[in-house]
Structure formats: structure tokens, C-alpha cells
Amino acid sequence: MSHSHVVRLYVEAMNQGDWAALRSLFAPDAQIRGVLGWGGIEFAMPVWRELHDGLSMMLEVEDIVESAETVVVRYIERGRFVGPFRGLTGLEPTGSAYEVTAIEWFEFEGGKIARRWGARDFDRIRTQVMQDASD
């Protein structure tokens, strides 16, 4: 299985909230870095669940590039602020939608994701979801 196929499985699992499938794609000692911090899979899973449940996040692959043990993906990330999310602590969900470009960089070892970096404009997400839901 190609590394880009594994990343597509990651996207599918993330969009479906299939946490067991998502976990199975990562090496046990994987390092995951994102806007809200970094750590291993145990650090990332609660964040990803909140993204799925609180922001209704969905990823759509726009571009994917694979080279040796590395895959880089550009996404359109869409969602809606419908529940609690740690990046929006203390704010009531507005139901407002957001859309941003996101980039993730994956490094593989032994067919598993060993390192993942994610970058997105979280300030832009915050601005969009805090708009009046009637806009």
C-alpha cells in the first residue's frame, strides 16, 4: 500500500470519526504536531474527537504529493461550530460554518505514520465561527 493511500485512509477515518481505524495508521511512538500543541497519539486523539464533534470538521484533499517516506497534503477544511472545542474554550457554539486551507506533512516508517505536522489558520477559523449565525 502506498503512503499516499494510507493518508487517504487517514482522511476517511478522520471524516467518519472512526477512531480505531485512525489509530491503526500510526506507529505506537508517532509524534503529532498541530496548531494546539504536540505529542503522541494519546495527545492527538482527544483533539481530533473535539474537531469532529465540536467543529464538525471535514477534510477534502485538494493536492497530495508523495516522495519516498514523505507525503504532503493540501486540504480544504470545512466545519461548523456545533459543540465544545478546546481552541474556543468558554464560547457558546454559534452554528456558524468555516472553511480554510490546511496543510499536513506525514513521515512514514515501516508503513505507518511516524510523524505528522498540521498547519491551518486557526485565527481564521475562530473569526468565521464567531460570526453571527444569521449572517
RAQUITA-V992370 format. One record per residue. PSI is psi in degrees with one decimal (NA if undefined). OMEGA is omega as a letter, one per 30 degrees, with the letter a starting at -180 (none if undefined). D_CENTER is the distance of its C-alpha to the mean C-alpha in Angstrom with 1 decimal. Layout:
PSI;OMEGA;D_CENTER  PSI;OMEGA;D_CENTER
This chain:
132.3;a;21.8  157.4;l;20.3  -37.3;l;17.3  -31.3;l;15.9  -40.5;l;16.6  -41.2;l;14.6  -37.8;l;11.5  -35.3;l;12.4  -38.3;l;12.8  -47.6;a;9.3  -45.3;l;8.2  -46.3;l;11.1  -41.7;l;10.5  -46.7;a;7.1  -31.8;a;8.9  -10.3;a;12.0  32.5;l;11.0  84.3;a;12.9  -35.1;l;12.4  -43.8;l;15.4  -42.0;l;14.4  -48.7;l;11.0  -37.3;a;13.1  -16.9;a;15.8  -12.9;a;14.0  144.0;l;13.9  149.1;a;17.2  -31.3;a;18.5  23.9;a;18.6  147.3;l;15.2  129.5;a;14.1  122.9;a;10.5  137.4;l;10.4  -172.2;a;8.4  -34.6;a;9.9  9.9;l;11.1  -165.4;a;12.6  159.9;l;12.8  -162.5;l;14.3  -171.1;a;14.4  -33.5;l;12.7  -28.1;l;14.6  -44.0;a;13.1  -36.3;a;9.4  -47.2;l;10.2  -35.9;l;11.5  -46.4;a;8.7  -38.5;l;6.4  -41.1;l;9.6  -37.8;l;10.3  -43.8;a;7.3  -48.8;a;8.7  -39.5;a;12.2  -31.0;a;12.7  2.8;a;10.9  41.2;a;11.0  135.9;l;7.7  136.5;l;8.3  137.0;l;7.4  119.4;a;10.7  124.8;l;11.7  -44.9;l;14.3  146.4;l;15.4  132.1;a;15.1  131.6;l;17.5  136.1;l;18.6  113.7;a;21.2  -110.8;a;22.7  19.2;a;20.1  140.1;l;17.3  134.0;l;14.9  134.9;a;13.3  138.3;l;11.3  126.3;a;11.5  160.7;l;9.7  121.9;l;10.9  126.4;l;8.4  152.4;l;10.6  -172.3;a;11.2  135.5;a;14.1  95.2;a;15.0  -7.9;a;16.6  -179.3;a;16.5  141.4;l;16.2  130.8;a;13.3  -28.4;l;14.0  -9.0;a;13.3  36.7;a;15.9  133.4;l;18.3  -2.6;a;21.7  140.2;l;20.9  136.9;l;21.8  136.2;a;19.4  -17.1;a;20.7  -2.1;a;19.4  145.9;a;18.7  160.7;l;16.2  160.1;l;14.0  126.2;l;13.0  164.1;l;11.8  137.4;l;11.4  148.8;l;8.5  134.3;l;9.4  139.9;a;8.2  126.0;a;11.3  136.8;l;12.1  139.5;a;15.6  148.6;l;17.3  126.6;l;20.3  32.3;l;22.3  -1.4;l;20.0  155.8;l;17.1  119.1;a;14.0  -31.8;l;15.7  139.8;l;13.6  130.3;l;10.2  136.0;l;9.8  138.2;l;7.2  129.6;l;9.1  159.2;a;9.2  88.1;a;12.3  -29.9;l;11.8  -35.3;l;15.5  -40.3;l;15.4  -49.7;a;13.1  -45.4;l;15.6  -44.8;a;18.5  -43.5;a;17.6  -16.0;l;16.9  -0.2;l;20.1  152.8;l;22.3  129.1;a;24.9  -17.8;l;23.7  -5.5;l;26.9  NA;none;26.2
